[in-house]
């Protein structure tokens, strides 16, 4: 890059510019997933919307593609673009709560933990994901699933408005009243439509004490556990949004006799008073003979940090996903078969029951394309040693392929390769053509290109 041009860009910013070869570049290009090794030409650390506008205009002037980094937590590395300009929003983590209006406004670099903490101070919450250092931007723009999903929907269903810097370098507001087509796209299909510098969410009260179910069963009883889990969830109230997880006990904080043992666990909270939750979850604590039952009364903020240590930055990750219309016996057998064959004990197969509030939104009301699916299967390959890359990636792909006969054909895009056009088309389904039209309207020259919409 022309150093004089870079100096001109840097002079006007509140943040800073890091170019390939500069001191700090190697650290700045690292993201959460240790397998991602991309080399952008420039990384612009933005302190506000004005910095974002300058970065977008500079990229356009110099013919650089743009990607956007919020939390840098997207498993396939969508935050970075080889040879492009990265708009890094990580310095922009301000969160403001309007307790009277039950709304939360968060900047584009804010993390789940930032929003949880600020909203929690007022007894409020926004339905978010389950790993606290995930960025809210990528989470929201692809949908956003968490422990409140069946009662309050996805994160994107709770979006009220967004401030967006467009490919033309203008700051616009997207809401039901202003730029409604862009607002439609941002709710579940919003990557590469622009740079969202702030999000306004609908917040809601959360009980000061809730009930957490965390009951683990031996994998040898997995078929009984998952079949009983399926039957229970068919009539479960929306206040219950648990997951079933096929996993292996790590050393801490579990009893020594369980270390290294494979299990199937039910984990979730009751979205209501703790005493109601304890009664409601009792059947899921008796699906078979438990290995361990760590269920307890606790707080929502504590539960939101439950998985924090299981997803450290720098670990190697490769994730896939599959939506199932139902959890049939053959699908259960497939899940357990591949669950037993995980090459890394850090990996897991996660079963997310859907329905409830997710299905009460018209499929055409937002860009999200998988309303009506009964279950989401998360296939998480997690490991430490780069020498084991091939085995772990192969396991995730083979598991996905084995589930294909039971699948709707769609994927949860926060888990998928953002460069795969076919994945986007399948996952957005009937909404894809409209989404592609909106992309062409707001970014006709494909300035934002971390994924392929066309």
C-alpha positions in Angstrom: 0.0 0.0 0.0 1.0 3.6 -0.7 2.4 4.8 2.7 1.4 8.4 2.0 -2.2 7.3 1.5 -2.1 5.2 4.6 -0.7 8.2 6.6 -3.6 10.3 5.3 -6.1 7.7 6.4 -4.5 7.3 9.8 -4.3 11.1 10.4 -8.1 11.4 10.4 -8.9 8.4 12.6 -9.6 8.3 16.3 -8.4 4.7 16.1 -5.4 3.4 14.1 -4.2 1.5 11.0 -2.1 -1.6 11.0 -0.6 -2.7 7.7 1.0 -6.0 6.8 4.5 -5.9 8.2 3.8 -3.3 10.8 4.5 -4.0 14.5 1.5 -5.6 16.0 0.2 -7.0 12.7 0.6 -10.6 13.7 -1.3 -10.2 16.9 -4.0 -8.0 15.2 -4.8 -10.7 12.6 -5.4 -13.4 15.1 -9.0 -14.4 15.8 -10.6 -16.9 18.2 -10.2 -19.9 16.1 -6.6 -21.1 16.0 -6.9 -22.7 12.6 -7.6 -19.4 10.8 -4.4 -18.0 9.1 -5.5 -15.1 6.9 -3.4 -12.1 5.9 -5.4 -8.9 5.3 -3.6 -6.0 3.7 -4.9 -3.5 6.3 -6.6 -3.6 9.7 -8.4 -0.4 10.7 -9.1 -0.2 14.5 -12.2 1.9 14.7 -13.3 4.0 17.6 -16.6 5.1 16.2 -18.9 5.4 13.2 -16.7 8.2 11.7 -13.7 5.9 11.6 -15.8 3.2 9.9 -17.0 5.7 7.3 -13.4 6.7 6.5 -12.3 3.1 6.3 -15.1 2.2 3.9 -14.4 5.1 1.6 -10.6 4.4 1.7 -11.3 0.7 0.7 -13.5 1.7 -2.1 -11.1 4.3 -3.4 -8.2 1.8 -3.4 -10.1 -1.2 -4.7 -9.9 -3.3 -1.5 -12.4 -5.8 -0.4 -13.7 -5.4 3.1 -14.5 -7.7 6.0 -15.8 -6.7 9.4 -14.5 -7.9 12.8 -16.8 -7.7 15.8 -15.8 -10.2 18.4 -13.7 -12.2 15.9 -15.5 -15.4 17.1 -16.9 -16.7 13.8 -15.7 -20.3 13.6 -14.9 -20.1 9.9 -12.9 -16.8 10.2 -15.4 -14.5 8.4 -13.8 -11.5 10.3 -10.7 -11.6 8.1 -10.2 -11.3 4.3 -7.0 -12.2 2.6 -5.5 -9.1 0.9 -8.5 -7.0 2.0 -9.2 -4.3 4.6 -10.5 -5.4 7.9 -12.8 -3.0 9.7 -12.1 -3.9 13.3 -14.8 -2.9 15.7 -13.3 -4.5 18.8 -12.6 -1.1 20.5 -16.3 -0.3 20.2 -17.9 -2.1 23.1 -20.1 0.5 24.7 -23.5 -0.8 26.0 -26.3 1.5 27.2 -29.5 0.3 28.9 -32.7 2.2 28.9 -34.5 0.5 31.8 -37.6 2.5 31.4 -38.1 1.5 27.8 -36.6 -2.1 28.2 -34.1 -1.5 25.4 -30.3 -2.0 25.1 -28.1 -0.3 22.6 -24.7 -1.9 22.0 -21.8 -1.0 19.7 -20.7 -3.4 17.0 -17.7 -4.7 18.9 -19.6 -5.6 22.1 -19.5 -9.1 23.4 -22.2 -11.2 24.8 -20.6 -10.7 28.3 -20.8 -6.9 27.8 -24.5 -6.9 27.1 -25.3 -9.5 29.8 -23.5 -7.5 32.5 -25.0 -4.2 31.7 -28.6 -5.5 31.2 -28.3 -7.7 34.2 -27.6 -4.7 36.4 -31.2 -3.7 35.7 -32.7 -7.2 36.0 -33.0 -7.4 32.3 -31.6 -9.7 29.5 -31.3 -9.8 25.8 -31.6 -13.4 24.3 -28.1 -14.1 23.2 -25.7 -17.0 22.7 -24.0 -19.3 25.2 -20.3 -18.4 25.0 -19.6 -15.0 26.7 -16.8 -13.8 24.5 -18.8 -14.2 21.3 -19.4 -10.9 19.5 -23.0 -9.8 19.3 -22.6 -8.5 15.7 -21.9 -11.8 14.0 -24.3 -13.6 16.3 -27.2 -11.3 15.5 -26.6 -11.0 11.8 -26.8 -14.8 11.3 -29.7 -15.3 13.7 -28.4 -16.0 17.2 -29.5 -19.1 19.3 -29.2 -19.4 23.0 -30.8 -20.7 26.2 -33.9 -18.4 25.9 -34.7 -19.3 22.3 -38.0 -21.1 22.7 -39.5 -18.3 24.9 -38.0 -15.2 23.3 -36.7 -16.3 19.9 -33.4 -15.6 18.3 -31.2 -12.6 19.0 -32.2 -11.2 15.5 -35.9 -11.5 16.4 -35.2 -9.0 19.3 -33.4 -6.4 17.1 -35.3 -3.1 17.0 -32.9 -1.0 14.9 -29.3 -0.8 13.7 -27.0 2.0 12.6 -25.2 0.9 9.4 -22.4 2.3 7.3 -23.2 1.4 3.8 -20.8 0.6 0.9 -21.3 4.1 -0.3 -19.8 5.5 3.0 -23.1 6.8 4.4 -24.5 6.1 7.9 -28.1 5.0 7.8 -30.6 3.7 10.3 -32.3 0.4 9.6 -35.6 -0.4 11.3 -39.2 -1.4 10.5 -39.8 2.3 9.5 -36.4 3.3 8.0 -34.8 1.3 5.2 -37.0 -1.7 6.0 -35.5 -3.9 3.3 -32.1 -3.5 4.9 -33.6 -4.2 8.3 -35.2 -7.4 7.0 -31.8 -8.5 5.7 -29.9 -7.8 8.9 -32.2 -10.1 10.8 -30.6 -13.4 10.0 -28.9 -12.6 6.7 -26.9 -9.4 7.5 -23.3 -10.2 6.8 -21.8 -8.2 4.0 -24.7 -5.7 3.8 -22.7 -3.0 5.5 -21.0 -2.3 8.8 -23.4 -2.3 11.8 -21.9 0.2 14.2 -24.6 -0.2 16.8 -27.5 -2.5 17.6 -30.7 -1.6 19.5 -32.3 -4.6 21.1 -35.6 -5.3 22.9 -34.7 -6.4 26.5 -36.9 -8.2 29.0 -36.9 -9.0 32.7 -35.2 -12.2 33.9 -35.9 -14.0 37.2 -33.3 -13.1 39.8 -32.9 -16.8 40.6 -33.4 -19.5 37.9 -33.0 -23.2 37.8 -30.2 -24.9 35.8 -30.4 -28.5 34.8 -27.1 -30.3 34.1 -27.6 -34.0 34.3 -25.1 -36.4 32.6 -25.8 -40.0 31.6 -23.5 -42.8 30.4 -23.2 -42.8 26.6 -24.2 -46.5 26.7 -27.7 -45.3 27.7 -27.6 -42.6 25.1 -30.4 -44.1 22.9 -32.8 -44.2 25.8 -31.8 -40.8 27.0 -32.3 -39.1 23.6 -35.5 -40.9 22.8 -36.9 -39.9 26.2 -35.6 -36.4 25.7 -37.4 -36.2 22.3 -40.6 -37.3 23.8 -40.4 -34.9 26.7 -39.6 -31.9 24.4 -42.6 -32.6 22.2 -44.8 -31.3 25.0 -42.4 -29.0 26.9 -43.4 -25.4 27.6 -41.6 -22.5 25.9 -39.8 -21.7 29.2 -37.6 -24.8 28.6 -34.9 -24.5 26.0 -32.4 -27.3 27.0 -29.7 -28.9 24.9 -28.6 -32.5 24.8 -24.8 -32.8 24.5 -22.6 -35.8 23.5 -19.3 -35.1 25.1 -16.4 -36.4 27.3 -15.7 -35.3 30.9 -12.6 -33.2 31.2 -10.5 -33.2 34.3 -11.8 -30.1 36.0 -14.1 -29.4 37.7 -15.6 -33.0 37.6 -14.9 -35.9 39.9 -11.8 -37.9 39.1 -13.8 -41.1 38.5 -15.5 -39.4 35.5 -12.4 -38.0 33.8 -12.3 -39.2 30.2 -15.7 -40.9 30.2 -18.1 -40.2 27.4 -21.6 -39.1 28.3 -24.9 -37.6 27.1 -26.0 -34.6 29.1 -29.1 -32.4 29.3 -28.2 -28.8 30.0 -30.5 -25.8 30.1 -32.4 -23.3 32.2 -36.0 -22.6 33.0 -37.0 -19.1 31.9 -39.0 -18.3 35.0 -38.9 -18.7 38.8 -36.4 -21.3 40.1 -39.0 -23.3 42.0 -41.1 -23.7 38.9 -38.0 -24.7 36.9 -36.9 -27.3 39.4 -40.3 -29.0 39.2 -40.5 -28.7 35.4 -37.0 -30.2 34.8 -37.3 -33.2 37.2 -38.3 -35.6 34.4 -35.1 -34.7 32.4 -33.1 -35.6 35.5 -34.5 -39.1 35.4 -34.2 -40.1 31.7 -31.9 -43.0 32.7 -29.4 -43.6 35.6 -27.3 -40.4 35.9 -23.5 -40.4 36.1 -23.7 -36.9 37.6 -26.4 -34.4 38.5 -25.1 -30.8 38.9 -28.5 -29.2 38.6 -28.9 -26.2 40.9 -30.6 -22.9 41.6 -28.4 -20.1 40.3 -28.4 -16.8 38.3 -28.8 -16.2 34.6 -25.4 -14.4 34.5 -23.7 -17.4 36.1 -25.2 -19.7 33.6 -24.1 -17.5 30.7 -20.5 -18.2 31.8 -21.0 -21.9 32.1 -19.2 -22.8 28.9 -16.6 -20.0 28.9 -13.6 -22.2 29.7 -14.6 -24.8 27.2 -14.1 -22.5 24.2 -10.7 -20.7 24.8 -9.2 -18.4 22.2 -6.5 -20.0 20.1 -7.9 -23.6 20.3 -8.5 -25.3 16.9 -12.1 -25.4 15.8 -14.0 -26.7 12.8 -17.8 -26.8 13.1 -20.7 -28.0 10.9 -24.4 -28.1 11.5 -27.6 -29.7 10.3 -31.3 -28.8 10.7 -33.6 -31.8 11.2 -37.4 -31.7 10.8 -37.6 -34.3 13.6 -35.3 -36.4 15.8 -36.0 -39.9 14.5 -34.5 -43.1 15.9 -32.2 -43.4 12.9 -30.9 -39.9 13.4 -30.3 -40.6 17.1 -28.3 -43.7 16.2 -26.2 -41.7 13.8 -25.5 -39.0 16.4 -24.4 -41.5 19.0 -22.3 -43.5 16.5 -20.3 -40.4 15.4 -20.4 -39.1 19.0 -18.5 -42.2 20.1 -16.0 -41.8 17.3 -14.9 -38.2 18.0 -11.1 -38.1 17.5 -10.8 -35.4 20.2 -12.4 -35.6 23.6 -12.9 -31.8 23.4 -15.4 -32.2 20.5 -19.1 -32.5 21.0 -22.4 -33.2 19.2 -25.1 -30.8 20.4 -28.8 -31.3 20.0 -30.8 -28.1 20.1 -34.6 -28.5 20.2 -36.2 -25.5 18.4 -39.9 -24.5 18.0 -41.8 -22.2 20.4 -41.1 -18.5 19.7 -38.9 -19.4 16.7 -41.9 -20.7 14.8 -44.2 -17.9 15.7 -42.3 -15.5 13.4 -43.5 -15.7 9.8 -40.7 -17.3 7.6 -40.8 -14.3 5.3 -40.7 -11.7 8.1 -36.9 -11.9 8.4 -34.0 -13.2 6.2 -33.4 -16.2 8.5 -34.3 -19.2 6.4 -34.9 -22.2 8.7 -38.1 -21.5 10.6 -40.1 -24.6 11.3 -37.1 -27.0 11.8 -37.6 -29.2 14.8 -33.9 -29.6 15.8 -30.5 -28.1 15.1 -27.5 -30.4 15.4 -24.2 -28.7 16.1 -21.2 -30.8 15.1 -18.2 -29.2 17.0 -14.7 -30.5 16.2 -12.4 -28.9 18.9 -8.8 -29.9 19.4 -5.4 -28.6 20.3 -2.7 -30.2 18.0 -2.3 -29.0 14.5 -1.1 -32.4 13.5 -4.7 -33.6 14.2 -6.4 -31.2 11.8 -7.2 -33.6 9.1 -8.7 -36.2 11.4 -11.0 -33.7 13.2 -12.1 -31.9 10.0 -12.9 -35.3 8.4 -15.0 -36.4 11.4 -17.1 -33.2 11.3 -17.7 -33.6 7.6 -18.5 -37.3 7.8 -21.0 -36.7 10.6 -22.7 -34.0 8.5 -22.8 -36.3 5.5 -24.3 -39.1 7.6 -27.1 -36.8 8.8 -27.9 -35.5 5.3 -30.7 -38.1 4.8 -32.5 -36.8 7.9 -31.8 -33.0 7.2 -33.8 -30.1 5.8 -30.6 -29.3 3.8 -30.0 -26.0 5.7 -27.2 -25.0 8.0 -26.8 -22.6 10.9 -24.5 -20.0 9.3 -22.6 -19.0 12.4 -21.0 -22.5 12.2 -20.4 -22.6 8.4 -17.8 -21.6 5.8 -18.9 -18.1 4.9 -17.4 -18.4 1.4 -19.6 -21.3 0.2 -22.4 -19.9 -2.0 -24.3 -23.1 -2.0 -24.5 -23.3 1.8 -26.0 -19.8 1.9 -28.5 -20.6 -0.8 -29.7 -23.7 0.9 -29.8 -22.2 4.3 -31.8 -19.1 3.4 -34.2 -21.2 1.2 -37.0 -19.1 -0.2 -35.5 -15.9 1.3 -32.3 -16.2 -0.7 -33.3 -14.4 -3.9 -34.7 -11.4 -1.9 -31.5 -11.3 0.2 -29.3 -11.3 -2.9 -31.4 -8.4 -4.4 -30.9 -6.3 -1.3 -27.2 -7.1 -1.4 -27.0 -5.7 -4.9 -29.0 -2.6 -3.9 -26.8 -1.7 -0.9 -23.4 -3.0 -2.2 -23.6 -3.2 -6.0 -19.8 -3.5 -6.4 -19.5 -6.2 -3.7 -17.2 -4.2 -1.4 -18.1 -6.4 1.5 -17.0 -9.8 0.5 -16.4 -12.1 3.5 -19.1 -14.4 2.0 -20.5 -15.1 -1.4 -24.1 -14.1 -2.0 -23.8 -14.3 -5.8 
